[in-house]
Amino acid sequence: MRLPNLSLHHIQTRIVAAFVVVMVATGVASLALIHVNGTLTARKAATDQVAAGAKSFERLLELDSQRLVEGARLLAADPAFRDAAIRSPPPGPSSSG
């Protein structure tokens, strides 16, 4: 029975190949984890920013509504404006025709 050829060169090649495979696998796994973590972080940040933007937008709409109501109250309290509004014809197509 013949023993397999266990030359030093052949063993070194196998060790280097195994090391390269382990290094490539480690690199691919690291890149995959970084990608997944980065994607999750970006989505969370985007969700938080959209929520903050929506809250700010709602607040601006509320302030605008309050400003319009206050303006309407001021105009309604002005007797000259009320008289002019009562005496003016309603808006619409003109019947001069």
Helices and strands as residue ranges (DSSP letters): H 8-77, H 79-87
